[in-house]
Amino acid sequence: MAKKIKTVTLDFTGCKTYRDLHYCLRDTLNFPDYYGCNLSALSDSLRRDSIYGSNGFVSIRGVHTMPKDLREYSKDVFEIFDYNKIHQQQFGNVFGYEILD
C-alpha cells in the first residue's frame, strides 16, 4: 500500500526578520509551540515533530520577496530540507520541496 503524501504551501511573503521566517516555518509545518526558532531546531522538528517531515511535500512561495539577508539565510533552510530528504529515504519515507517563486 502506497503511503499518502501530505502537501503544504510555505509562504515567506511578508517575512522581514529571522523570527518572521521561523514563525512561518513553525506555523505552517505544525511544529510545537516550544520550537526554538533556529536552524538546529528546524532540523530536529522537521524530523520529529512535523507531519510534513516524513511523507510530505512542501511548496515554497515568496522567497524573492524577502530581504537579501533572509534570502541568503533561506539557503541554509533548504540545505536542512535536502538533508531531511536523504534522512527520510533511509526509512522508506518521502520528503520533497519545490521553490515556486
Biopython code that builds the backbone (N, CA, C, O; Angstrom):
import numpy as np
from Bio.PDB.StructureBuilder import StructureBuilder

atoms = [
    (1, "MET", "N", (0.833, -1.181, 0.000)),
    (1, "MET", "CA", (0.000, 0.000, 0.000)),
    (1, "MET", "C", (0.883, 1.252, 0.000)),
    (1, "MET", "O", (1.801, 1.368, 0.813)),
    (2, "ALA", "N", (0.610, 2.160, -0.889)),
    (2, "ALA", "CA", (1.403, 3.383, -1.000)),
    (2, "ALA", "C", (1.087, 4.330, 0.151)),
    (2, "ALA", "O", (-0.059, 4.441, 0.586)),
    (3, "LYS", "N", (2.115, 5.003, 0.632)),
    (3, "LYS", "CA", (1.933, 5.978, 1.696)),
    (3, "LYS", "C", (1.387, 7.267, 1.088)),
    (3, "LYS", "O", (1.803, 7.685, 0.008)),
    (4, "LYS", "N", (0.448, 7.887, 1.802)),
    (4, "LYS", "CA", (-0.123, 9.139, 1.331)),
    (4, "LYS", "C", (0.861, 10.281, 1.590)),
    (4, "LYS", "O", (1.400, 10.419, 2.688)),
    (5, "ILE", "N", (1.078, 11.085, 0.570)),
    (5, "ILE", "CA", (1.962, 12.244, 0.677)),
    (5, "ILE", "C", (1.135, 13.452, 1.133)),
    (5, "ILE", "O", (0.142, 13.806, 0.497)),
    (6, "LYS", "N", (1.544, 14.070, 2.219)),
    (6, "LYS", "CA", (0.889, 15.265, 2.727)),
    (6, "LYS", "C", (1.571, 16.480, 2.084)),
    (6, "LYS", "O", (2.798, 16.541, 2.011)),
    (7, "THR", "N", (0.781, 17.430, 1.627)),
    (7, "THR", "CA", (1.346, 18.611, 0.977)),
    (7, "THR", "C", (0.948, 19.874, 1.737)),
    (7, "THR", "O", (-0.100, 19.945, 2.379)),
    (8, "VAL", "N", (1.824, 20.855, 1.637)),
    (8, "VAL", "CA", (1.581, 22.139, 2.289)),
    (8, "VAL", "C", (2.310, 23.214, 1.487)),
    (8, "VAL", "O", (3.316, 22.943, 0.832)),
    (9, "THR", "N", (1.787, 24.436, 1.549)),
    (9, "THR", "CA", (2.460, 25.573, 0.922)),
    (9, "THR", "C", (3.026, 26.464, 2.015)),
    (9, "THR", "O", (2.307, 26.917, 2.906)),
    (10, "LEU", "N", (4.312, 26.704, 1.931)),
    (10, "LEU", "CA", (5.036, 27.559, 2.861)),
    (10, "LEU", "C", (5.224, 28.902, 2.160)),
    (10, "LEU", "O", (5.922, 28.979, 1.149)),
    (11, "ASP", "N", (4.608, 29.961, 2.689)),
    (11, "ASP", "CA", (4.647, 31.265, 2.025)),
    (11, "ASP", "C", (5.469, 32.250, 2.856)),
    (11, "ASP", "O", (5.038, 32.697, 3.919)),
    (12, "PHE", "N", (6.651, 32.576, 2.355)),
    (12, "PHE", "CA", (7.548, 33.506, 3.041)),
    (12, "PHE", "C", (7.250, 34.968, 2.708)),
    (12, "PHE", "O", (7.957, 35.854, 3.187)),
    (13, "THR", "N", (6.231, 35.242, 1.907)),
    (13, "THR", "CA", (5.863, 36.617, 1.587)),
    (13, "THR", "C", (5.555, 37.356, 2.880)),
    (13, "THR", "O", (4.764, 36.885, 3.698)),
    (14, "GLY", "N", (6.166, 38.493, 3.061)),
    (14, "GLY", "CA", (5.947, 39.281, 4.270)),
    (14, "GLY", "C", (6.953, 39.029, 5.370)),
    (14, "GLY", "O", (6.973, 39.759, 6.361)),
    (15, "CYS", "N", (7.790, 38.015, 5.225)),
    (15, "CYS", "CA", (8.823, 37.762, 6.229)),
    (15, "CYS", "C", (9.918, 38.820, 6.095)),
    (15, "CYS", "O", (10.524, 38.972, 5.034)),
    (16, "LYS", "N", (10.156, 39.537, 7.171)),
    (16, "LYS", "CA", (11.167, 40.603, 7.165)),
    (16, "LYS", "C", (12.322, 40.307, 8.108)),
    (16, "LYS", "O", (13.398, 40.888, 7.973)),
    (17, "THR", "N", (12.108, 39.402, 9.069)),
    (17, "THR", "CA", (13.130, 39.091, 10.067)),
    (17, "THR", "C", (13.302, 37.575, 10.160)),
    (17, "THR", "O", (12.478, 36.809, 9.660)),
    (18, "TYR", "N", (14.376, 37.167, 10.801)),
    (18, "TYR", "CA", (14.608, 35.734, 11.026)),
    (18, "TYR", "C", (13.459, 35.135, 11.830)),
    (18, "TYR", "O", (13.020, 34.018, 11.560)),
    (19, "ARG", "N", (12.981, 35.878, 12.810)),
    (19, "ARG", "CA", (11.876, 35.396, 13.640)),
    (19, "ARG", "C", (10.619, 35.203, 12.787)),
    (19, "ARG", "O", (9.921, 34.200, 12.932)),
    (20, "ASP", "N", (10.327, 36.163, 11.896)),
    (20, "ASP", "CA", (9.177, 36.009, 10.990)),
    (20, "ASP", "C", (9.288, 34.711, 10.200)),
    (20, "ASP", "O", (8.320, 33.960, 10.083)),
    (21, "LEU", "N", (10.467, 34.457, 9.664)),
    (21, "LEU", "CA", (10.693, 33.267, 8.858)),
    (21, "LEU", "C", (10.469, 32.005, 9.702)),
    (21, "LEU", "O", (9.811, 31.067, 9.252)),
    (22, "HIS", "N", (11.006, 31.982, 10.903)),
    (22, "HIS", "CA", (10.859, 30.795, 11.746)),
    (22, "HIS", "C", (9.425, 30.627, 12.242)),
    (22, "HIS", "O", (8.954, 29.499, 12.385)),
    (23, "TYR", "N", (8.727, 31.725, 12.506)),
    (23, "TYR", "CA", (7.311, 31.606, 12.877)),
    (23, "TYR", "C", (6.504, 31.043, 11.711)),
    (23, "TYR", "O", (5.589, 30.244, 11.910)),
    (24, "CYS", "N", (6.844, 31.458, 10.513)),
    (24, "CYS", "CA", (6.176, 30.923, 9.327)),
    (24, "CYS", "C", (6.425, 29.415, 9.219)),
    (24, "CYS", "O", (5.496, 28.642, 8.984)),
    (25, "LEU", "N", (7.683, 29.004, 9.392)),
    (25, "LEU", "CA", (8.008, 27.573, 9.378)),
    (25, "LEU", "C", (7.227, 26.839, 10.468)),
    (25, "LEU", "O", (6.612, 25.804, 10.210)),
    (26, "ARG", "N", (7.256, 27.376, 11.678)),
    (26, "ARG", "CA", (6.591, 26.729, 12.813)),
    (26, "ARG", "C", (5.090, 26.563, 12.570)),
    (26, "ARG", "O", (4.530, 25.485, 12.766)),
    (27, "ASP", "N", (4.461, 27.641, 12.144)),
    (27, "ASP", "CA", (3.007, 27.608, 11.991)),
    (27, "ASP", "C", (2.565, 26.752, 10.811)),
    (27, "ASP", "O", (1.582, 26.017, 10.906)),
    (28, "THR", "N", (3.288, 26.845, 9.705)),
    (28, "THR", "CA", (2.899, 26.105, 8.504)),
    (28, "THR", "C", (3.193, 24.617, 8.630)),
    (28, "THR", "O", (2.405, 23.786, 8.179)),
    (29, "LEU", "N", (4.322, 24.279, 9.238)),
    (29, "LEU", "CA", (4.718, 22.879, 9.332)),
    (29, "LEU", "C", (4.253, 22.220, 10.629)),
    (29, "LEU", "O", (4.637, 21.093, 10.942)),
    (30, "ASN", "N", (3.423, 22.944, 11.374)),
    (30, "ASN", "CA", (2.822, 22.413, 12.604)),
    (30, "ASN", "C", (3.854, 21.966, 13.638)),
    (30, "ASN", "O", (3.701, 20.922, 14.272)),
    (31, "PHE", "N", (4.909, 22.771, 13.800)),
    (31, "PHE", "CA", (5.877, 22.499, 14.841)),
    (31, "PHE", "C", (5.252, 22.849, 16.196)),
    (31, "PHE", "O", (4.308, 23.637, 16.259)),
    (32, "PRO", "N", (5.771, 22.272, 17.265)),
    (32, "PRO", "CA", (5.218, 22.577, 18.595)),
    (32, "PRO", "C", (5.541, 24.015, 19.028)),
    (32, "PRO", "O", (6.440, 24.657, 18.485)),
    (33, "ASP", "N", (4.796, 24.489, 20.001)),
    (33, "ASP", "CA", (4.990, 25.856, 20.491)),
    (33, "ASP", "C", (6.396, 26.094, 21.024)),
    (33, "ASP", "O", (6.878, 27.226, 21.016)),
    (34, "TYR", "N", (7.050, 25.047, 21.483)),
    (34, "TYR", "CA", (8.398, 25.204, 22.041)),
    (34, "TYR", "C", (9.491, 25.202, 20.964)),
    (34, "TYR", "O", (10.678, 25.173, 21.288)),
    (35, "TYR", "N", (9.098, 25.232, 19.699)),
    (35, "TYR", "CA", (10.070, 25.304, 18.599)),
    (35, "TYR", "C", (11.048, 26.454, 18.844)),
    (35, "TYR", "O", (10.628, 27.573, 19.139)),
    (36, "GLY", "N", (12.340, 26.184, 18.723)),
    (36, "GLY", "CA", (13.379, 27.120, 19.122)),
    (36, "GLY", "C", (13.730, 28.234, 18.147)),
    (36, "GLY", "O", (14.581, 29.066, 18.460)),
    (37, "CYS", "N", (13.106, 28.277, 16.985)),
    (37, "CYS", "CA", (13.329, 29.361, 16.016)),
    (37, "CYS", "C", (14.802, 29.522, 15.643)),
    (37, "CYS", "O", (15.332, 30.632, 15.639)),
    (38, "ASN", "N", (15.457, 28.399, 15.330)),
    (38, "ASN", "CA", (16.821, 28.431, 14.815)),
    (38, "ASN", "C", (17.006, 27.213, 13.909)),
    (38, "ASN", "O", (16.137, 26.344, 13.839)),
    (39, "LEU", "N", (18.134, 27.159, 13.223)),
    (39, "LEU", "CA", (18.344, 26.088, 12.242)),
    (39, "LEU", "C", (18.436, 24.714, 12.883)),
    (39, "LEU", "O", (17.958, 23.734, 12.312)),
    (40, "SER", "N", (19.034, 24.628, 14.044)),
    (40, "SER", "CA", (19.121, 23.348, 14.735)),
    (40, "SER", "C", (17.723, 22.845, 15.109)),
    (40, "SER", "O", (17.407, 21.669, 14.931)),
    (41, "ALA", "N", (16.907, 23.739, 15.622)),
    (41, "ALA", "CA", (15.534, 23.371, 15.982)),
    (41, "ALA", "C", (14.737, 22.989, 14.739)),
    (41, "ALA", "O", (13.900, 22.088, 14.798)),
    (42, "LEU", "N", (14.984, 23.657, 13.619)),
    (42, "LEU", "CA", (14.316, 23.306, 12.371)),
    (42, "LEU", "C", (14.637, 21.868, 11.984)),
    (42, "LEU", "O", (13.740, 21.091, 11.658)),
    (43, "SER", "N", (15.906, 21.523, 12.023)),
    (43, "SER", "CA", (16.315, 20.173, 11.667)),
    (43, "SER", "C", (15.658, 19.142, 12.581)),
    (43, "SER", "O", (15.116, 18.142, 12.110)),
    (44, "ASP", "N", (15.708, 19.385, 13.864)),
    (44, "ASP", "CA", (15.113, 18.458, 14.830)),
    (44, "ASP", "C", (13.606, 18.354, 14.651)),
    (44, "ASP", "O", (13.060, 17.252, 14.610)),
    (45, "SER", "N", (12.934, 19.485, 14.543)),
    (45, "SER", "CA", (11.476, 19.479, 14.454)),
    (45, "SER", "C", (10.983, 18.884, 13.146)),
    (45, "SER", "O", (9.941, 18.230, 13.116)),
    (46, "LEU", "N", (11.709, 19.101, 12.083)),
    (46, "LEU", "CA", (11.307, 18.541, 10.795)),
    (46, "LEU", "C", (11.339, 17.021, 10.848)),
    (46, "LEU", "O", (10.461, 16.355, 10.298)),
    (47, "ARG", "N", (12.336, 16.482, 11.502)),
    (47, "ARG", "CA", (12.450, 15.021, 11.606)),
    (47, "ARG", "C", (11.486, 14.424, 12.622)),
    (47, "ARG", "O", (10.977, 13.321, 12.422)),
    (48, "ARG", "N", (11.231, 15.145, 13.713)),
    (48, "ARG", "CA", (10.472, 14.551, 14.823)),
    (48, "ARG", "C", (9.049, 15.044, 14.969)),
    (48, "ARG", "O", (8.157, 14.263, 15.300)),
    (49, "ASP", "N", (8.817, 16.327, 14.729)),
    (49, "ASP", "CA", (7.572, 16.943, 15.167)),
    (49, "ASP", "C", (6.596, 17.336, 14.057)),
    (49, "ASP", "O", (5.447, 17.672, 14.342)),
    (50, "SER", "N", (7.022, 17.302, 12.831)),
    (50, "SER", "CA", (6.165, 17.789, 11.755)),
    (50, "SER", "C", (5.523, 16.632, 11.009)),
    (50, "SER", "O", (6.184, 15.650, 10.670)),
    (51, "ILE", "N", (4.225, 16.760, 10.757)),
    (51, "ILE", "CA", (3.563, 15.735, 9.945)),
    (51, "ILE", "C", (4.048, 15.785, 8.504)),
    (51, "ILE", "O", (3.825, 14.844, 7.741)),
    (52, "TYR", "N", (4.706, 16.869, 8.127)),
    (52, "TYR", "CA", (5.211, 17.001, 6.762)),
    (52, "TYR", "C", (6.649, 16.522, 6.629)),
    (52, "TYR", "O", (7.149, 16.390, 5.512)),
    (53, "GLY", "N", (7.323, 16.259, 7.741)),
    (53, "GLY", "CA", (8.730, 15.871, 7.708)),
    (53, "GLY", "C", (8.973, 14.524, 7.061)),
    (53, "GLY", "O", (10.017, 14.310, 6.446)),
    (54, "SER", "N", (8.020, 13.614, 7.191)),
    (54, "SER", "CA", (8.107, 12.328, 6.507)),
    (54, "SER", "C", (6.835, 12.164, 5.689)),
    (54, "SER", "O", (5.732, 12.450, 6.155)),
    (55, "ASN", "N", (7.014, 11.699, 4.465)),
    (55, "ASN", "CA", (5.894, 11.558, 3.539)),
    (55, "ASN", "C", (5.166, 12.883, 3.348)),
    (55, "ASN", "O", (3.940, 12.964, 3.419)),
    (56, "GLY", "N", (5.963, 13.908, 3.106)),
    (56, "GLY", "CA", (5.415, 15.239, 2.900)),
    (56, "GLY", "C", (6.093, 15.946, 1.742)),
    (56, "GLY", "O", (7.217, 15.624, 1.355)),
    (57, "PHE", "N", (5.376, 16.920, 1.202)),
    (57, "PHE", "CA", (5.912, 17.743, 0.123)),
    (57, "PHE", "C", (5.564, 19.188, 0.421)),
    (57, "PHE", "O", (4.409, 19.508, 0.700)),
    (58, "VAL", "N", (6.559, 20.062, 0.364)),
    (58, "VAL", "CA", (6.399, 21.472, 0.699)),
    (58, "VAL", "C", (6.633, 22.317, -0.549)),
    (58, "VAL", "O", (7.704, 22.266, -1.154)),
    (59, "SER", "N", (5.628, 23.089, -0.922)),
    (59, "SER", "CA", (5.778, 24.092, -1.986)),
    (59, "SER", "C", (6.082, 25.420, -1.310)),
    (59, "SER", "O", (5.429, 25.789, -0.334)),
    (60, "ILE", "N", (7.074, 26.138, -1.829)),
    (60, "ILE", "CA", (7.553, 27.350, -1.159)),
    (60, "ILE", "C", (7.349, 28.559, -2.065)),
    (60, "ILE", "O", (7.737, 28.565, -3.234)),
    (61, "ARG", "N", (6.735, 29.569, -1.493)),
    (61, "ARG", "CA", (6.491, 30.828, -2.203)),
    (61, "ARG", "C", (7.113, 31.992, -1.431)),
    (61, "ARG", "O", (7.369, 31.901, -0.230)),
    (62, "GLY", "N", (7.344, 33.077, -2.150)),
    (62, "GLY", "CA", (7.733, 34.321, -1.513)),
    (62, "GLY", "C", (9.197, 34.475, -1.155)),
    (62, "GLY", "O", (9.567, 35.438, -0.483)),
    (63, "VAL", "N", (10.037, 33.554, -1.586)),
    (63, "VAL", "CA", (11.462, 33.650, -1.248)),
    (63, "VAL", "C", (12.046, 34.964, -1.773)),
    (63, "VAL", "O", (12.814, 35.628, -1.077)),
    (64, "HIS", "N", (11.685, 35.327, -2.979)),
    (64, "HIS", "CA", (12.280, 36.516, -3.607)),
    (64, "HIS", "C", (11.711, 37.825, -3.072)),
    (64, "HIS", "O", (12.191, 38.902, -3.426)),
    (65, "THR", "N", (10.686, 37.738, -2.217)),
    (65, "THR", "CA", (10.133, 38.960, -1.628)),
    (65, "THR", "C", (10.831, 39.329, -0.317)),
    (65, "THR", "O", (10.635, 40.425, 0.209)),
    (66, "MET", "N", (11.634, 38.420, 0.199)),
    (66, "MET", "CA", (12.301, 38.666, 1.480)),
    (66, "MET", "C", (13.531, 39.550, 1.294)),
    (66, "MET", "O", (14.093, 39.607, 0.200)),
    (67, "PRO", "N", (13.951, 40.237, 2.350)),
    (67, "PRO", "CA", (15.200, 40.998, 2.276)),
    (67, "PRO", "C", (16.376, 40.074, 1.941)),
    (67, "PRO", "O", (16.319, 38.864, 2.160)),
    (68, "LYS", "N", (17.432, 40.672, 1.408)),
    (68, "LYS", "CA", (18.575, 39.897, 0.939)),
    (68, "LYS", "C", (19.156, 38.981, 2.013)),
    (68, "LYS", "O", (19.480, 37.829, 1.726)),
    (69, "ASP", "N", (19.293, 39.474, 3.248)),
    (69, "ASP", "CA", (19.872, 38.631, 4.293)),
    (69, "ASP", "C", (19.005, 37.401, 4.574)),
    (69, "ASP", "O", (19.539, 36.333, 4.874)),
    (70, "LEU", "N", (17.693, 37.530, 4.484)),
    (70, "LEU", "CA", (16.821, 36.371, 4.683)),
    (70, "LEU", "C", (16.859, 35.423, 3.491)),
    (70, "LEU", "O", (16.753, 34.208, 3.657)),
    (71, "ARG", "N", (17.007, 35.970, 2.303)),
    (71, "ARG", "CA", (17.154, 35.087, 1.127)),
    (71, "ARG", "C", (18.409, 34.243, 1.270)),
    (71, "ARG", "O", (18.399, 33.051, 0.960)),
    (72, "GLU", "N", (19.491, 34.858, 1.740)),
    (72, "GLU", "CA", (20.730, 34.105, 1.972)),
    (72, "GLU", "C", (20.523, 33.054, 3.067)),
    (72, "GLU", "O", (20.967, 31.914, 2.927)),
    (73, "TYR", "N", (19.863, 33.431, 4.135)),
    (73, "TYR", "CA", (19.585, 32.520, 5.247)),
    (73, "TYR", "C", (18.700, 31.356, 4.794)),
    (73, "TYR", "O", (18.858, 30.230, 5.266)),
    (74, "SER", "N", (17.776, 31.632, 3.885)),
    (74, "SER", "CA", (16.870, 30.579, 3.418)),
    (74, "SER", "C", (17.640, 29.455, 2.718)),
    (74, "SER", "O", (17.153, 28.327, 2.653)),
    (75, "LYS", "N", (18.821, 29.745, 2.201)),
    (75, "LYS", "CA", (19.640, 28.682, 1.601)),
    (75, "LYS", "C", (19.999, 27.633, 2.648)),
    (75, "LYS", "O", (20.048, 26.442, 2.343)),
    (76, "ASP", "N", (20.251, 28.070, 3.884)),
    (76, "ASP", "CA", (20.520, 27.128, 4.967)),
    (76, "ASP", "C", (19.271, 26.311, 5.303)),
    (76, "ASP", "O", (19.361, 25.120, 5.600)),
    (77, "VAL", "N", (18.116, 26.955, 5.253)),
    (77, "VAL", "CA", (16.856, 26.240, 5.473)),
    (77, "VAL", "C", (16.695, 25.141, 4.430)),
    (77, "VAL", "O", (16.310, 24.019, 4.757)),
    (78, "PHE", "N", (16.990, 25.465, 3.176)),
    (78, "PHE", "CA", (16.820, 24.485, 2.104)),
    (78, "PHE", "C", (17.861, 23.366, 2.191)),
    (78, "PHE", "O", (17.589, 22.237, 1.781)),
    (79, "GLU", "N", (19.038, 23.665, 2.716)),
    (79, "GLU", "CA", (20.017, 22.604, 2.967)),
    (79, "GLU", "C", (19.488, 21.615, 4.004)),
    (79, "GLU", "O", (19.706, 20.409, 3.887)),
    (80, "ILE", "N", (18.799, 22.126, 5.008)),
    (80, "ILE", "CA", (18.192, 21.246, 6.012)),
    (80, "ILE", "C", (17.081, 20.425, 5.368)),
    (80, "ILE", "O", (16.936, 19.241, 5.670)),
    (81, "PHE", "N", (16.305, 21.033, 4.493)),
    (81, "PHE", "CA", (15.278, 20.275, 3.770)),
    (81, "PHE", "C", (15.937, 19.171, 2.939)),
    (81, "PHE", "O", (15.435, 18.048, 2.889)),
    (82, "ASP", "N", (17.057, 19.487, 2.289)),
    (82, "ASP", "CA", (17.775, 18.478, 1.496)),
    (82, "ASP", "C", (18.265, 17.336, 2.379)),
    (82, "ASP", "O", (18.154, 16.168, 2.007)),
    (83, "TYR", "N", (18.801, 17.668, 3.534)),
    (83, "TYR", "CA", (19.262, 16.641, 4.464)),
    (83, "TYR", "C", (18.090, 15.763, 4.911)),
    (83, "TYR", "O", (18.216, 14.540, 4.980)),
    (84, "ASN", "N", (16.956, 16.391, 5.214)),
    (84, "ASN", "CA", (15.790, 15.632, 5.657)),
    (84, "ASN", "C", (15.304, 14.680, 4.562)),
    (84, "ASN", "O", (14.845, 13.574, 4.850)),
    (85, "LYS", "N", (15.408, 15.114, 3.321)),
    (85, "LYS", "CA", (15.014, 14.246, 2.202)),
    (85, "LYS", "C", (15.841, 12.958, 2.217)),
    (85, "LYS", "O", (15.296, 11.861, 2.089)),
    (86, "ILE", "N", (17.140, 13.099, 2.371)),
    (86, "ILE", "CA", (18.033, 11.936, 2.408)),
    (86, "ILE", "C", (17.754, 11.095, 3.649)),
    (86, "ILE", "O", (17.689, 9.868, 3.573)),
    (87, "HIS", "N", (17.590, 11.752, 4.781)),
    (87, "HIS", "CA", (17.313, 11.051, 6.039)),
    (87, "HIS", "C", (16.030, 10.225, 5.923)),
    (87, "HIS", "O", (16.003, 9.066, 6.338)),
    (88, "GLN", "N", (14.989, 10.797, 5.374)),
    (88, "GLN", "CA", (13.708, 10.090, 5.279)),
    (88, "GLN", "C", (13.778, 8.905, 4.316)),
    (88, "GLN", "O", (13.108, 7.894, 4.528)),
    (89, "GLN", "N", (14.580, 9.023, 3.264)),
    (89, "GLN", "CA", (14.730, 7.919, 2.320)),
    (89, "GLN", "C", (15.291, 6.679, 3.011)),
    (89, "GLN", "O", (14.949, 5.557, 2.640)),
    (90, "GLN", "N", (16.144, 6.872, 4.006)),
    (90, "GLN", "CA", (16.723, 5.750, 4.741)),
    (90, "GLN", "C", (15.655, 4.930, 5.457)),
    (90, "GLN", "O", (15.875, 3.759, 5.764)),
    (91, "PHE", "N", (14.505, 5.535, 5.725)),
    (91, "PHE", "CA", (13.414, 4.866, 6.440)),
    (91, "PHE", "C", (12.242, 4.533, 5.521)),
    (91, "PHE", "O", (11.160, 4.170, 5.982)),
    (92, "GLY", "N", (12.470, 4.659, 4.223)),
    (92, "GLY", "CA", (11.420, 4.345, 3.270)),
    (92, "GLY", "C", (10.352, 5.411, 3.157)),
    (92, "GLY", "O", (9.268, 5.158, 2.631)),
    (93, "ASN", "N", (10.655, 6.604, 3.647)),
    (93, "ASN", "CA", (9.716, 7.722, 3.582)),
    (93, "ASN", "C", (10.098, 8.656, 2.446)),
    (93, "ASN", "O", (11.171, 8.542, 1.854)),
    (94, "VAL", "N", (9.207, 9.568, 2.161)),
    (94, "VAL", "CA", (9.423, 10.537, 1.091)),
    (94, "VAL", "C", (9.291, 11.937, 1.673)),
    (94, "VAL", "O", (8.364, 12.220, 2.433)),
    (95, "PHE", "N", (10.219, 12.805, 1.314)),
    (95, "PHE", "CA", (10.104, 14.224, 1.635)),
    (95, "PHE", "C", (10.641, 14.993, 0.453)),
    (95, "PHE", "O", (11.676, 14.632, -0.108)),
    (96, "GLY", "N", (9.957, 16.038, 0.073)),
    (96, "GLY", "CA", (10.430, 16.862, -1.028)),
    (96, "GLY", "C", (9.934, 18.283, -0.889)),
    (96, "GLY", "O", (9.055, 18.580, -0.081)),
    (97, "TYR", "N", (10.509, 19.144, -1.686)),
    (97, "TYR", "CA", (10.075, 20.539, -1.699)),
    (97, "TYR", "C", (10.398, 21.140, -3.049)),
    (97, "TYR", "O", (11.247, 20.646, -3.792)),
    (98, "GLU", "N", (9.698, 22.220, -3.345)),
    (98, "GLU", "CA", (9.985, 22.985, -4.553)),
    (98, "GLU", "C", (9.813, 24.459, -4.244)),
    (98, "GLU", "O", (8.928, 24.848, -3.482)),
    (99, "ILE", "N", (10.665, 25.271, -4.840)),
    (99, "ILE", "CA", (10.572, 26.714, -4.710)),
    (99, "ILE", "C", (9.820, 27.225, -5.928)),
    (99, "ILE", "O", (10.301, 27.111, -7.055)),
    (100, "LEU", "N", (8.648, 27.784, -5.703)),
    (100, "LEU", "CA", (7.800, 28.199, -6.817)),
    (100, "LEU", "C", (8.153, 29.587, -7.333)),
    (100, "LEU", "O", (8.045, 29.844, -8.533)),
    (101, "ASP", "N", (8.571, 30.482, -6.450)),
    (101, "ASP", "CA", (8.954, 31.832, -6.896)),
    (101, "ASP", "C", (9.885, 32.471, -5.901)),
    (101, "ASP", "O", (10.316, 33.607, -6.100)),
]
sb = StructureBuilder()
sb.init_structure("model")
sb.init_model(0)
sb.init_chain("A")
sb.init_seg("    ")
for serial, (resi, resn, name, xyz) in enumerate(atoms, 1):
    if name == "N":
        sb.init_residue(resn, " ", resi, " ")
    sb.init_atom(name, np.array(xyz, "f"), 0.0, 1.0, " ", f" {name:<3s}", serial, name[0])
structure = sb.get_structure()
